[in-house]
Amino acid sequence: EAIDFDWQAALRPELENLAALARQSGVRLSMHPGQYTVLNSPREDVVRKAVADLAYHAAFLDALQAGPECRIILHLGGGYGDKALALQRLRDNLSALPDAILQRLALENDERIYTIEDVLAVCHDFELPAIFDIFHHELNPPPHGDMRHWLDRAGATWNARSGRQKIHYSQQLTGGKPGMHSLTIAMRPFMHMHSLLEERDLDVMLEVKDKNLSAIKCANLTQPDLPRKNLTEEWA
């Protein structure tokens, strides 16, 4: 439940090496706490543990010397039979967070309860950036507006401090329950999505089981002038 040693001091050399590696590679770091980190739970012990988990994530990003564009991505939580009350609990608990945590957060739509419209309302109140998850949006869209409308609405929440807009992209696992991520990213649906982005300047984070394999494949797909030699080396 708790980390009861000074991990920042004990792991200082390793953390400094990781920070240097992140700077050299240009990777934009982010954290995505698991499904049990729920700020709007009606149970006080769940909220207390969620805050402690978020504090750890924020401290970890700080230990890596990550800038404010490196975010902790959080879903809004559960509905608990009364969505309006659950959203009010979320707002109350966000208001009580220390700035060190709040200024690290970005909020994301989910596939069942909270649409991107719900997320944007909370982000507006707390001046937080919104992560637009395209797959979740396909499963749980607001009653109006197409994908590009909500993509741009989410984009407007990002600024000079929080950095370039970031979105999530994933695909359905064949035979899995709705919302389960695929083992790999299929080319044609990805390229269709990419064409809808047009000239928008944003970061796309893939949520997929094979991780870097799909990331490199999609990066290659979006570079029309990539030399054949590079592809041959990657296939090898």
PyMOL commands that set and color helices and strands:
alter all, ss='L'
color gray80, all
select helices_A, chain A and resi 7-10+12-25+44-63+83-95+99-102+116-126+134-139+147-155+187-197+212-221+228-235
alter helices_A, ss='H'
color red, helices_A
select strands_A, chain A and resi 72-75+105-108+130-133+165-169+202-206
alter strands_A, ss='S'
color yellow, strands_A
deselect
rebuild
show_as cartoon
